[in-house]
Amino acid sequence: MAIGDRGGLLRAIGEALGREVIYDDPEKPAPATQGSLSYMWSNHLHGNLSQEQIAQAAKNIGDQLGLTFALDQRKVSYWSSLPPTESASGN
């Protein structure tokens, strides 16, 4: 269940679909986290969706919300964690 602003809703949809969802509409910027808009969405999707099922679910959710989801690939930076080495642990 996702309740909150548009960003929280899109995060929950992305988690359900196993994809990162980016709101990318320069004409209508996403409201701030403290905004007054409230959205609610229930997730009834199982975790092992095929690519076709993900595309269909995104279309169905988009139809209900008046949004269009498009598959896109982007380069992103990310952080990773490694176990400490002996020299880094101070021994």
N, C-alpha and C positions, 0 to 999 in steps of 0.2 A: 504494500500500500504506500503510495507516495502522496503526501499532502504538503503544500507549500507553494513557493514561487515557481516561475517558469523554469529557472535553472535547476531547481530540485526535481521538478517533473522530468525534464530532459535527462538528467543524470540517472533517475530511476528507470526510464525507458532504455537508456543505453546499457545499464547493468542487466536488465532483463533480456536484451537482445545480444549481449556480449560485444557491444560496439561502443565507441566513444561518440557521443552526439554533440555536435557543435552548432549553436544557434548562429546563423550566418546571414542575417538580413539587414543590410545597411539602412533600409528605409524604416524599419521598425526595430530599434535596438531593444535588447532584452531588458526588462525592468531590473532595478537594483534589488539586491537580496532583501532589503527591508521594505520592498514595495507592497502595495495594498492588494495586488492580484493574488488569488488563491486558486490552486489547481488540485484536483484529486484524481488518482488513477489507480486501478487495481491490477496487479500482475497475476495472470493465470497461465503463464507460459512455463513449460518445463525447460530445463537447462540445456538439452541437447538438440537444438534446432538446426536444421539443414539451412544452407544458403537460401534456398527457395522459400522456406518457412520464415526466415528472418525478413526477407524482402516482402512477403505477404503480410506479416505482422506489422512491419513499418508502414506499409500502405494503409492497412486497416486503422492503425492508431492515428496516422496522419489524416485520414478521412474524417475521423471522429473529432480531431482537434483543429482541423482547418490548416494543417501544416503539410509540407512536402518534405519527405526524407529522401536524400540522394546519397548513394554510395560514392565515397570519395576516398582517396588515399593522400595523406599529408605526412611530411617529415616533422617529427616532434622530438624535442629533447626530453630525456627522462633521467631520474636518479636511480642508482642501484646501490645496494648495500653488500659489502664483502666482509668476511670474517677478519678480525684484526690479525695483523702479522706480529711476530715476536718483537720486531724493532718498534712497532707502533704501540705495543702494549706496555712498554717501559721496562721490559726484562733485559 
